[in-house]
Amino acid sequence: MNKNLSLLALSQVFGFTANIITVFLSGIVGSQITSIKSLSTLPTALSVLGTAIFTILAAKIMGKIGRRLGFIFGALVSSVTCLLAVFAIIQQNFILFCISHLILGLGIAFAHQYRFAAAESVEKEKVPKAISILMLAGIVSSFLGITLANYTKNLISDHMYVGSYLLLAVFTFMPAIFFIFYKNNEKTKIDFNNKYNGRRLSEIIFQPRFLQAIIAAAFAYAVMSFLMTATPLSMHVMEKMSLEKNRNSSSISSSSYVSSIINYGTFNKKIWV
């Protein structure tokens, strides 16, 4: 495993916790700091929305400044917004908590680019294995993030879950350190001043295979989001189950999601090359 791929795998372990812990805790925290219980999962929804909105922006930023600086910027954004979420919890400010999760979507959008950077870091025939390594790191991240978020929830005795988000601020900052040693692949830099001579976006969008992939991904992600958002809230808030039992189910569901991607990347090599 080359240096860049190793750094990406380490960054995935720590950086992907933003997605995992947000799904695990944001609905529970939301239910505690808002009087309108039907809006409890709004922070989770906004983090997903933020990721979708900022994905193209993240790709364009890295096209101009390179993967290395782009990933460092994304990690810093995630860490700072976690501190904003900490402040929101202390102040019991639901609106600010929602805003922090929307901005956190920007950091997550950068983290979703790790797998593409992994594909660029190896030879063509090793791309499926490289992406699978990143997804395996995601499984480690799911267990690490949820377990430690549970253990640190009472770190600040007067403000439950502040410790979890402080932990997340540290975790999401770690990739910024790792990527200092990352070496850019020159072929990922794009000159946006040059006239684009490729296919129009409309031609790409209306391809049957593209539409099939978009629809399948949208439905799959929607189902995953519904299940993983509702499960912690239902178990802990509605059924009064301990966060420890909640942690186990959330870890399993998170790792199952990532495992499916690993199998997809490993056994469908034509998709990645």
HUDALIN-V150330 format. One record per run of one state. SS is the DSSP state (alpha for helix, beta for strand, coil for the rest). FROM is the first residue (numbers start at 1). TO is the last residue. If there is no record, write none. Layout:
BEGIN
((SS & FROM & TO) (SS & FROM & TO))
END
This chain:
BEGIN
((coil & 1 & 2) (alpha & 3 & 15) (coil & 16 & 16) (alpha & 17 & 33) (coil & 34 & 36) (alpha & 37 & 39) (coil & 40 & 41) (alpha & 42 & 91) (coil & 92 & 93) (alpha & 94 & 111) (coil & 112 & 113) (alpha & 114 & 120) (coil & 121 & 123) (alpha & 124 & 151) (coil & 152 & 161) (alpha & 162 & 181) (coil & 182 & 185) (alpha & 186 & 188) (coil & 189 & 200) (alpha & 201 & 205) (coil & 206 & 207) (alpha & 208 & 238) (coil & 239 & 242) (alpha & 243 & 267) (coil & 268 & 268) (alpha & 269 & 272) (coil & 273 & 273))
END
